[in-house]
Amino acid sequence: MKKATDLVHPARRRALRAAVALGLAGALAAPAAWAQKYPDKPIRLVVGYSAGGGVDAVARLLGTRLSAVLGQQVMVDNRTGATGMIAAEYVAKSASDGYTLMMGDSALLAAKLLQPKAPVDPLTSFRPVAGAFVSPLMIVTGNDFPARTPAEFVKEIKARPGHYSYATSGVGTVHHLGFEMLKQTSGSKVVHVPYRGAAQIVPDVVGGQVPIGVVSATAGMAQAKAGKLRAIALMNTARLEGAESVPPLADALPGFDVAPRIFVLAPAGTPDEIVDRLSTAVKTVLDTPEAGAAAAAQGTLRAYATPAQLGKDMAEETKRWQRIIAEQNIVAEGK
């Protein structure tokens, strides 16, 4: 019995095969063609914090320059609340077409650990696009604190367990988790006092209401240069322009290196071609001296990472915070 295709005239059969082959080729070429014309409309860069904050500032720094590189406007969209989770959920549920991105930071990784029922998982709900910046943190004290160097600081807090308190911008921030890592590493006991931000912490350290503060390097250095407080140590190892005189905490605790990462994410399922295009654009911006100077003015350091490296960094940092949260028995505020 002949197959149905055998009943088709040979010439017509060849034409059908050619049409099928052409259709398959077109289907395979479609994503590449789509990627080649990307972007052909404005891009939204979502930030989980209010305008004027640290992450917002570098998002605008990056967005303005990305607009020039990509040939389309990159608009910053502030969606505040729940330590960035509101913004994260919005981006995660957006179309995977490269037109809605997120400027995330390390706090997003910790937020998921402290809010297990959160609808977004930073490691699975997104595709890493590019690492962009790190934001150095500084340990500051009042001028009468009995320590001036990282080694003296660690020795003092270890010698007087429970005597001192330290202020950060909230439970679960890298400021908080980083100091808890310091406590664990040094075997010290210091009481955590959560504040709303550096604008409240710095005056209280200066006034003696709280002896120790963990703030952005920019906020700490401005007051240290004015002689109003003492800059004890940077919590990361990379030196920051304008704070070259401040030693790293690693001088006292070898290997200690903590700083919030700031990075670009896209919804899960975003095509490789789009991710690569965006990542290359971020690198192009960050490689310019002008971007480096602008970042330093915001108290940040350029820290480009490829999509693969960023994914690895995010996974490793999540494990680090998961361990600290469990071992130091840290719970979210209100629980």
N, C-alpha and C positions, 0 to 999 in steps of 0.2 A: 504493500500500500504506500502510495507516495505521500510525502510530507506536504503540508499546505504550502510551504515556500517553494516546493518543486513545481507547483502549478502556476507560479508567477513567471511571466516571460523573463528570460535571462537579463535583458536590457533593463527591464523595470526593477528586477531584483538588485541589480548593481546600483541603480539609482537610489533604491530604498536604503541599501547599506551605506552609501555615501552620505545620505541625509542623516542617518543615525550617527555616523561617525562625526559629521559636522556638528550635530546637536551636542554630542558628548564633549567635543573640543570647546564649543561655546560655553558649556556649563562649567568646565574646568577653568576656562579663562576668565569667567565672570568675576570671581573674587579678586583676581589680580588686577583686572581693569578697575574694579571698585576702589581698590587700595591706591592705585596710581592717581586717581582724581581726588583722593582724600587729602586734606579736608576741603570741602566746597561750601561750607557754611560755618558760622561761628561755633566755637567750642565753649562749653560751660565747665569751669573749674570750681568745684564745690568745696567749701571750707566749713568745718564743724564748729567754728568759733566766731565771735563777733569781730566786726571791723576794727582795725587798730591794734589787734593782738599780734603776738609773734608769728604764728602760723599764717595769719591773714597777710601780714606785711611781706613775708617772703613769697606767698602765693601771688601777690600783686607784682612783686619784683620779677618773678618768673613769667607770669602771664603776659605782662607787657612785652617782654622780649621774645616770648614764644610766638606772639602775634606776628612779629616781623619775620621770624624764621619760617613759619607755616603759611603765611599769606592770608590768614583768617584771624578775626578777633578772638582772643581768649578772655572770656568774661569771668570774673570771680563772683561766686554766688555764696553768700554766707547763710548757713542753716544751722543755727546754734542749738545746743542742748544735749544732755546725756553723754557728756564727754566725747562728743563727736559721733555718737551712734545714730542720731537723727539724720545727719548728713550722710553717714555711711549707708544707712538703709535706703535713702533716696537714690544714691548712686548705684547701689547693688541691684536695685529693681529697674534701673534705666536700661534703655536699649544698648546692646553690646556693639555699638557702631563707632565708638571713639569720640562721640560728641558730648558725652557727659563723663567727666573725670573727677577724681577726688584728690585733694591735697591732704593726705593723712599724716599722722605722726605716731610716735611710740605709745602715746597715751591710749590710742585706739586698741592696741594689742592688750594692754593691761585691762582696759574697760571690759572686754569680753570675758576675761578671767574673773573679774569681780561681779559681772552681771551674766551669769551662765544662761539666763533665759533671753538674752538679747537676740534679736532676729537676724543678726549679721555676724559672720565669722570672718575676720580679716584675712585668714589664711585660705579660705575656700570660696568666699563670695566675690573675690576680685582677682584680676590679673595684675601682677606687679608690672609697672611701666618703667620707673626709674627712681633710684635714690637721688635726692637733690641736695639736702643740707643736713648738718648736725647743729644743734643749738647748745653750746657749752653752758654748764651750770657752775655756780660758784658758791662756796661755803663762806658766809660772812659772820662776823661777831661784833659785839660792841668793842670799843677801844680799850675797855678795862678787862677784857677777857684774858685769863692767864696763859695765853699761848699765841705764838706768832707764826709758827711754821706748821706744815702738815704733821710732822713727827710729834711736835709739842702738843698739837691739838688732839691727836689720837691718844697720846699718853694721858692727857688731862681727863678726857671723857671716860677713859677706861678706869682711871684711878678713882673716879667718883660716880659709881653706878647710880642712876636714877636722880642725880642731883640737877642735871641740865635738861632743858627742853629745846626742841628745834622746831622752827616753823617752815611749812611748805605751802604751796598753792592748792593743796587738797589731797585727800586719800586716793591712792592709786595713780597719782601723777609720777612721772619719772623722778621728779625731785624727791618725792616721798620714798619710792621704791629704791632709788639709788642710795639714800641715806640709811635705809634699812639694811641694804647690802653692806654698807660701811660698818654698821653696828655688828652685823653677823660676822664679817671678816675680822674685825678688831676685838670682838668679844666684849663690847661695851653696851651699856644700857642708857638710852636717852629717850625722853618722852616726846612723842609727836604731838604737835599742835597745828591742826589744819587751818589755813587762812583761805581767803578768796583770791589772793594774788600778791605779786611783789609790791604793788602800790600800798598795800596794808602792812606787809612784812617789814620792809625797809625802815619806815618810821619807828616801828616798835623795837627793832634791833637797835637803832640809833638811840631811842629813848630808854632802853634797858628793860622793856616789858617782856621781851623774850631774848635769851642770850645768843642764840644761834639761828641763822636763817639760811635756807637754800633757795637761791634766786637765779635768774638768768645772769650771765656774765655782764651783760650790758647794764642791767639795773644795779648790780653790786659794784661794778667798777666806777660808775659815775660818782657814787657816794664815797667810795674808798679814796678816790683822787681828791675829793673835797675834804678829806680828813674826818668824815663823820662816822665811819665804821672801818673795820679791818677786813681786808680780803685775805682769807686764810689759804684757800686752795681752789683750783679748778678740779672738777670731778672727772674730766676727760684728760687725755694725754696730749692732744694736739694744741699747740700754743695759739692763742687768739690775738689778732692785731689789736693793740691798745691795752692788752692785759699781759704783756710779755713778762712783767715782773712777778706775776702770780704763779707759784709753783703748782704742779699737779699733785693730787692726792696720792698718786702712785709713788711719789717720793717716800711716803711712809708705808704704803700698802702696795707693794710691787704687783703690777698687772691690773690694778684697779682702773677701770675705764668706763665711765657711764656718761652718756649724753643723749638727749632725745633725737631720734632720727625724724626727718621730714621727707616725705616721698610722694610720688604720684601713682595712683591706682586707677584701673579701668574695670568696668563690670566683667565678671567671669564670662567667658565665651567670646570676648573681643578677639578678632582675627590677629594672627601673628604679624601680618603685614602692617596693620594699624599700630599695634604695640611697638614694633620696630621703628616705624616712622616717628612716633611720638618720642620714644626713648632717644633716638638720634637727635631729634630737635632739642630735647632737654640738655643733652651733652654739648651740643653746639652753643647753646646759651651759656652754660656753666664754664665752658672753656675760655670765655672772653675775660680779659682783665677787668673790664668795666663791671661785669657781673660779680666778680670777686670783691671789688671795692664796695659795691652796693650791698653785698651780703655782709661784709665786715661791719658796715655802718649799722646793720640790723643786729649785730652780735651773733652772726651765724658763720659757719664755714661751709664752703662748697664740698659736697661729698657725693659725686655722681656714682651710681651703681647701675649695672645692666639689669634687665628684667630678671635674669637667672640669679644674679648675685643678690638683688634685693629680696627675692623670694626666700633665698637661703638665710639672709640676715634676719628677716622677719620671723622665720621659724625658730631660729636660734634665740632671738631676743624673747620670744614668747615663752620658750622653755625656761629661760633665765628668770623672768618675772613670775612664772608659775611656781618655781621652786621657792623664791623669796616670799611670795604671798602665803604659801603653805607653811613654810618653816617659821615665819614671823607672825603667823596667825592674823593676817590682815583681812579685814572685811570691809565691804563698801559702806559708806555713810548711810545711816538710816536703817541698817539691818541689825 
